[in-house]
Amino acid sequence: MTIAVSSLLLLAFSFVLSEAQSSVLPLQPHALPSLNLSYIQKLGSCSYTVVVTTSCSSPSYTRDQISIAFGDAYGNQIYAPRLDDPSTRTFEGCSSDTFQINGPCAYQICYVYFYRSGPDGWKPDRVEIYGHNSKAVTFYYRTFIPSDIWYGFNLCNSAASSTGQPNYRFFFHMVYGFLVSAFLNFCS
């Protein structure tokens, strides 16, 4: 009986460790070689409030074209091809700009990417996204956005990833549960 309890505790400990390792979130934004914009679903229509705060160490203004894409872990993606408007002083250093963006209804927003094209450069401090079906989420950039590449965060940790890569956590949990059940039956 002591061996069975020890083995069960060891299995539970290894499960906790595997969960802790899988929930580590990247703290720095990263480049995304390509973003599949044709994947945008046209189901439903929801409004999102996006607040972009530009860093004080960004150029005082930018003429760059800036796009944003964000979404949830289930493939619901919202895309705004142009947020910038130099005539209205959008994205000036030390400022915040608020945008109302319409798109498909998403669950919890877990990824965001900016795309910048132009000669000036731009350094966002953070972006806050508010949606009807999700809690407000803030992504901290605090670095310059490289030109001509999608750059941001993907903190999705669910059955479906926004990048289209499968996530095998559910399968792992099923196999793990089966093994623990078989082990307990064997020890009984």
Secondary structure, 3 states (H helix, E strand, C coil): CHHHHHHHHHHHHHHHHHHHHHCCCCCCCEEECCCCHHHCCCCCCEEEEEEEEECCCCCCCCCCEEEEEEECCCCCEEEECCCCCHHHCCCCCCCEEEEEEEECCCCCCCEEEEEEECCCCCCEEEEEEEECCEEEEEEECCCCCCECCEEEEECCCCCECCCCCECCHHHHHHHHHHHHHHHHHHHC
